[in-house]
């Protein structure tokens, strides 16, 4: 097992009142992945902008997005990452189930509170992702730590 850091390599543009998967992870068909940590950063400087809805989602199917390269925390680890990571989805993953949902102000950043003693683990071949909805057009970035 290894711990991998994944960060959206560019700002992800959000359209007003439209749910968008910002960052997602797809486990290999014969293994699971575990989400350990996550952080989100919004870029609004407008005090009147309304809060964003952030959803932690699970499913079996991935959508179409821009590939992201996970970085291993252990520099001596030579194995390849077993899962795929994507951001800025243009075709949303289908049949997602919301595990948890939070509302955050869009004027800054926040750690996304994940249960410490109950890891968020995918099914073999499963998908875990973060979907964000904002009432106004917005940009954000998400970084996460995933174990395979």
C-alpha positions as CSV (number, residue, x, y, z in Angstrom):
1,X,0.0,0.0,0.0
2,X,1.1,3.5,-0.8
3,X,-0.3,7.0,0.0
4,X,-0.7,9.3,-3.0
5,X,-1.3,13.0,-3.3
6,X,-3.6,14.2,-6.1
7,X,-4.3,17.9,-6.8
8,X,-6.2,19.5,-9.6
9,X,-3.4,20.9,-11.8
10,X,-5.6,23.8,-12.9
11,X,-8.6,25.8,-11.6
12,X,-11.8,24.0,-12.3
13,X,-14.5,26.3,-13.6
14,X,-18.0,25.8,-12.2
15,X,-21.2,27.0,-13.9
16,X,-23.9,28.5,-11.7
17,X,-26.3,25.9,-10.2
18,X,-24.7,23.0,-12.1
19,X,-23.2,20.0,-10.2
20,X,-19.7,19.2,-11.5
21,X,-17.4,16.4,-10.5
22,X,-14.2,18.3,-9.7
23,X,-11.9,15.4,-8.8
24,X,-12.4,11.7,-9.0
25,X,-10.5,8.4,-8.5
26,X,-11.2,5.0,-10.1
27,X,-9.9,1.9,-8.5
28,X,-8.6,-1.0,-10.5
29,X,-11.0,-3.9,-11.1
30,X,-9.2,-6.2,-8.6
31,X,-8.5,-3.7,-5.8
32,X,-9.9,-1.0,-3.6
33,X,-8.7,2.5,-2.8
34,X,-9.2,4.5,0.4
35,X,-9.6,8.3,0.6
36,X,-7.6,9.6,3.6
37,X,-7.8,13.4,3.4
38,X,-9.1,16.3,1.2
39,X,-8.9,20.0,1.0
40,X,-10.8,22.5,-1.2
41,X,-9.9,26.0,-2.2
42,X,-12.4,28.5,-3.8
43,X,-11.3,31.7,-5.4
44,X,-14.2,34.1,-4.8
45,X,-13.4,37.6,-3.5
46,X,-17.1,38.7,-3.5
47,X,-18.5,38.7,0.0
48,X,-22.1,38.2,-1.2
49,X,-21.4,35.0,-3.1
50,X,-23.5,32.2,-1.6
51,X,-22.1,29.0,-0.2
52,X,-21.1,25.9,-2.2
53,X,-22.4,22.4,-1.8
54,X,-19.6,19.9,-1.7
55,X,-20.6,16.2,-2.1
56,X,-18.4,13.1,-1.5
57,X,-19.8,10.6,-4.0
58,X,-19.3,6.9,-4.8
59,X,-20.2,4.8,-7.7
60,X,-19.0,2.1,-10.1
61,X,-18.6,4.1,-13.4
62,X,-16.1,6.9,-14.1
63,X,-16.8,9.7,-16.5
64,X,-14.7,11.7,-19.0
65,X,-12.2,14.1,-17.5
66,X,-8.6,15.4,-17.6
67,X,-6.1,12.8,-16.3
68,X,-4.2,13.8,-13.2
69,X,-0.9,12.1,-12.1
70,X,-0.9,11.0,-8.5
71,X,2.4,11.7,-6.6
72,X,3.7,9.2,-4.1
73,X,4.5,10.5,-0.7
74,X,7.2,7.9,-0.3
75,X,9.9,8.8,-2.8
76,X,11.6,5.5,-2.4
77,X,8.5,3.6,-3.5
78,X,9.0,2.4,-7.1
79,X,5.6,0.8,-7.8
80,X,3.1,2.5,-10.1
81,X,-0.1,4.0,-8.8
82,X,-2.9,1.4,-9.2
83,X,-5.8,3.8,-9.7
84,X,-6.6,6.6,-12.1
85,X,-7.4,10.2,-11.1
86,X,-9.2,12.8,-13.2
87,X,-10.4,16.4,-12.8
88,X,-12.6,18.8,-14.7
89,X,-15.1,16.2,-15.9
90,X,-16.8,17.0,-19.2
91,X,-19.0,13.8,-19.0
92,X,-20.1,13.3,-15.5
93,X,-19.8,9.8,-13.8
94,X,-23.2,8.1,-13.8
95,X,-25.3,6.6,-11.0
96,X,-23.4,8.3,-8.1
97,X,-24.4,7.9,-4.5
98,X,-23.8,10.8,-2.1
99,X,-21.9,9.6,1.0
100,X,-21.6,13.0,2.7
101,X,-22.4,16.6,1.9
102,X,-21.1,19.9,3.3
103,X,-21.7,23.6,2.6
104,X,-18.8,26.0,2.6
105,X,-18.3,29.7,1.9
106,X,-16.6,30.3,-1.4
107,X,-14.2,33.0,-0.1
108,X,-11.3,30.8,0.9
109,X,-10.4,27.2,1.6
110,X,-11.3,24.4,4.0
111,X,-10.2,20.9,5.0
112,X,-13.1,18.6,4.1
113,X,-13.9,16.6,7.3
114,X,-13.6,12.9,6.7
115,X,-14.2,10.3,9.4
116,X,-10.9,9.5,11.0
117,X,-11.7,6.0,12.2
118,X,-14.0,5.0,9.3
119,X,-12.1,5.1,6.1
120,X,-13.9,6.0,2.8
121,X,-13.1,2.9,0.7
122,X,-14.2,2.1,-2.8
123,X,-15.5,-1.2,-4.0
124,X,-13.0,-3.1,-6.3
125,X,-13.2,-1.2,-9.5
126,X,-15.2,1.5,-7.8
127,X,-15.2,5.3,-8.1
128,X,-14.9,8.0,-5.4
129,X,-15.1,11.7,-6.2
130,X,-16.0,15.2,-5.2
131,X,-18.9,17.0,-6.8
132,X,-19.4,20.7,-6.3
133,X,-22.4,23.0,-6.9
134,X,-22.2,26.7,-6.5
135,X,-25.1,29.2,-7.0
136,X,-22.9,31.5,-9.0
137,X,-20.1,30.8,-11.5
138,X,-17.0,30.0,-9.6
139,X,-13.5,28.3,-9.7
140,X,-12.1,25.8,-7.3
141,X,-9.3,23.3,-6.7
142,X,-9.3,20.2,-4.6
143,X,-6.4,18.1,-3.3
144,X,-6.7,14.7,-1.7
145,X,-4.7,11.9,-0.3
146,X,-5.6,8.4,-1.6
147,X,-4.2,5.0,-0.5
148,X,-4.0,2.1,-2.8
